[in-house]
Amino acid sequence: MVRLVSILRPTSKPQGEMNMKRTVAFTAVAAAMALMGQMAVPVLADEGRGLEAVPFEFVGKAGDCGAAAGSRIVTAAWLKGMGLPDTDDPNKKDHHSGLLLSKNGPTPDCSAAGASIKGVKGMTVSETFEVGFDYRNGGHCGAGAPRFNVTTRDGVFSFVGGCSNGTASPAPQDPLEWTRVRINVTSPSQAFPPLAVGSQIESISIIYDEGTDTATSDSLGVGLAVLDNIHVNGELITGRGYDGKDDD
């Protein structure tokens, strides 16, 4: 049995319209993800390795988010050909890997796609500590997803983002087709609650749980996002390998 907690979520409004309200169905999903999202990911030690984004799919059981169990409508995977260039060296393989996150159904469904960021445990939060990613234009960029769930070693859970609450700019590798998002974890307009300077990171995950009923730039909810160049405190993850790049 999962104990549900109350989480305040920004509504899916354009950046700058940060009207906060309670959404009961989403709160249940977010609470379950905060407590259970890591269970679908293999336990990997953070020591001695580079950053890695390990995809996972969460499908809740009855009671996790409410009476109904979640549906198998989520997908999370690094896929070749979906992302931006991974190398400038013509003698090396370039997989153009991108992280696909999809929820092919309604937002209240107790399910989510995501990626657990390995290698972050023990990082110290500074005033300039940012997380983010590049996302392919046309995909979903809402106030709730994609976002980062961040937990500190003193037990503070923060809803960081989502995407439309970050600072957006054209992505340098493809400014016409991709957008770069940066989110400061200490900012009260971008992290809920903002993390205290000096606190230490316990875990970071990317969460995608807004479905096809939640539209952003499109009139109908597309229900998916493609991410690349995942950014954590100045380090980039561009593929599925342990060093943040693709394994050959």
C-alpha positions in Angstrom: 0.0 0.0 0.0 1.5 3.4 -1.0 0.9 6.4 1.3 -0.1 9.3 -0.9 1.3 12.7 -0.2 0.0 16.1 -1.3 2.0 17.8 -4.0 1.3 21.2 -5.6 1.6 21.1 -9.3 1.9 24.0 -11.8 -0.9 23.9 -14.3 0.0 23.4 -18.0 0.0 27.1 -19.0 2.6 28.9 -21.1 5.8 29.9 -19.5 5.2 32.9 -17.2 1.7 31.9 -16.3 2.6 30.0 -13.1 -0.9 29.7 -11.6 -0.7 27.0 -9.0 -3.6 24.7 -8.3 -4.3 21.3 -6.9 -5.1 18.5 -9.4 -6.2 15.5 -7.5 -5.7 12.9 -10.2 -2.2 14.2 -11.1 -1.3 14.5 -7.4 -1.9 10.8 -6.9 0.3 9.9 -9.8 3.0 12.3 -8.8 3.0 11.0 -5.2 3.2 7.4 -6.3 6.1 8.3 -8.6 7.9 10.2 -5.8 7.7 7.1 -3.6 7.9 4.3 -6.2 9.4 5.6 -9.4 12.9 4.2 -8.7 11.6 0.6 -8.2 11.6 -0.1 -11.9 15.2 0.8 -12.3 18.2 -1.5 -11.6 20.1 -0.6 -8.5 23.4 0.8 -9.7 26.1 2.3 -7.5 26.9 6.0 -8.2 30.5 5.8 -7.1 33.2 5.8 -9.8 31.0 6.2 -12.9 29.9 9.0 -15.1 26.4 10.2 -15.4 23.9 7.9 -17.0 20.2 8.2 -17.8 18.6 4.8 -17.3 15.1 4.6 -18.8 12.2 3.1 -16.9 8.4 2.6 -17.2 6.2 2.8 -14.2 2.7 1.2 -14.2 1.0 1.5 -10.8 -1.0 -1.2 -9.1 -4.5 -0.7 -7.7 -4.1 1.5 -4.6 -0.9 3.3 -5.8 -2.7 6.3 -7.3 -6.3 5.4 -6.4 -8.7 2.6 -6.9 -7.7 1.7 -10.5 -4.4 0.2 -11.6 -2.3 1.9 -14.3 -2.3 0.9 -17.9 0.6 -0.3 -20.0 0.6 2.9 -22.1 4.1 4.2 -21.4 7.4 3.8 -23.2 10.9 5.0 -22.3 14.0 4.2 -24.4 17.1 5.6 -25.9 16.7 5.1 -29.6 19.2 5.6 -32.4 18.4 8.2 -35.0 16.0 10.1 -32.7 18.4 12.7 -31.3 21.1 15.2 -32.1 24.6 14.5 -33.4 26.7 12.8 -30.7 30.2 13.4 -32.1 32.0 15.8 -34.5 34.6 13.1 -35.3 33.9 11.7 -38.8 35.9 8.5 -37.8 33.6 7.6 -35.0 30.1 6.2 -35.1 27.4 8.8 -34.6 24.2 7.1 -33.3 22.2 10.4 -33.0 20.6 8.8 -29.9 17.5 10.4 -28.3 15.5 9.6 -25.3 11.9 8.8 -26.2 9.3 9.3 -23.4 5.7 8.6 -24.3 2.4 8.3 -22.5 -0.3 7.1 -24.9 -3.3 7.8 -22.8 -4.9 10.2 -20.2 -2.8 12.0 -17.6 -4.7 10.6 -14.6 -3.7 7.0 -15.5 -1.3 5.7 -12.9 1.6 5.4 -15.2 4.7 7.3 -16.3 7.8 7.0 -18.5 11.1 8.3 -17.2 14.8 7.9 -16.7 16.8 7.6 -13.5 20.0 9.7 -13.5 22.9 7.7 -12.1 26.1 9.3 -10.8 24.4 12.3 -9.0 24.4 11.0 -5.4 26.3 13.3 -3.1 26.4 16.3 -5.5 26.1 19.6 -3.5 23.5 22.2 -4.5 24.9 25.6 -5.4 23.1 28.8 -6.4 23.8 27.9 -10.0 22.9 24.2 -9.9 20.8 23.6 -13.1 19.2 20.6 -14.7 17.7 20.5 -18.2 17.7 19.0 -21.7 17.2 19.7 -25.3 13.8 18.6 -26.7 12.6 18.2 -30.2 10.1 20.8 -31.3 6.6 19.5 -31.8 6.9 17.2 -28.8 5.2 17.8 -25.4 6.6 20.6 -23.2 4.2 21.2 -20.3 4.4 22.6 -16.8 4.2 19.1 -15.4 6.3 17.1 -17.9 8.9 16.4 -18.8 10.2 17.4 -15.4 12.8 16.3 -12.8 12.0 14.7 -9.5 14.8 15.5 -7.1 15.4 14.2 -3.6 18.1 15.4 -1.2 19.8 13.4 1.5 17.9 15.2 4.2 14.6 13.9 2.7 13.4 17.0 0.8 11.5 16.1 -2.4 11.3 18.7 -5.1 9.2 18.9 -8.3 11.7 20.6 -10.6 10.2 22.1 -13.8 8.4 21.0 -15.7 9.6 21.8 -19.2 7.6 25.0 -19.8 8.6 26.5 -16.5 12.3 26.4 -17.5 14.4 28.9 -19.3 14.1 28.1 -23.0 16.5 29.0 -25.9 17.2 27.5 -29.3 19.3 24.3 -29.0 22.8 25.1 -30.4 23.1 22.0 -32.5 19.8 22.5 -34.3 18.2 25.8 -33.3 15.3 25.5 -35.8 14.1 22.1 -34.7 15.2 21.7 -31.1 14.8 23.8 -27.9 17.2 23.9 -24.9 15.6 24.1 -21.4 17.5 25.0 -18.2 15.9 24.8 -14.7 17.6 26.2 -11.6 16.8 23.9 -8.7 17.1 26.8 -6.2 14.6 29.0 -8.0 11.2 29.4 -6.4 9.6 29.9 -9.8 11.2 26.7 -11.3 11.4 24.2 -8.4 8.7 23.3 -5.9 10.0 23.6 -3.3 13.3 25.2 -4.3 16.3 23.3 -2.9 18.5 24.8 -0.3 22.0 25.8 -1.2 24.4 23.4 0.4 22.0 20.4 0.5 23.2 17.2 -1.1 21.5 15.2 -3.8 20.2 11.7 -3.1 18.5 11.1 -6.4 17.3 12.7 -9.7 14.8 11.3 -12.2 13.2 12.6 -15.3 9.4 12.0 -15.2 7.0 12.0 -18.1 3.4 11.5 -16.9 1.3 14.0 -18.9 -0.8 12.2 -21.5 -2.6 12.8 -24.7 -5.3 14.8 -23.0 -2.8 17.6 -22.1 -2.0 19.8 -25.0 0.9 22.4 -25.2 1.9 23.9 -28.5 -0.4 21.5 -30.4 -4.2 21.6 -30.3 -4.3 17.9 -29.3 -2.0 16.3 -26.8 0.9 14.6 -28.6 1.6 12.5 -25.6 5.4 12.2 -26.1 8.7 14.0 -25.9 12.1 13.3 -27.4 15.0 14.5 -25.3 18.8 14.8 -25.8 21.8 16.4 -24.1 20.4 15.8 -20.6 22.1 18.4 -18.4 23.0 18.0 -14.7 25.1 20.7 -13.1 27.3 21.3 -16.2 27.5 17.7 -17.3 25.7 16.3 -20.4 24.2 12.9 -21.1 23.9 12.3 -24.8 23.3 8.6 -25.0 22.8 5.4 -23.0 26.4 4.5 -22.0 27.9 4.8 -18.5 30.0 7.9 -19.6 26.9 9.7 -20.8 27.5 8.7 -24.4 26.5 5.7 -26.5 28.3 2.4 -26.2 29.7 1.3 -29.5 
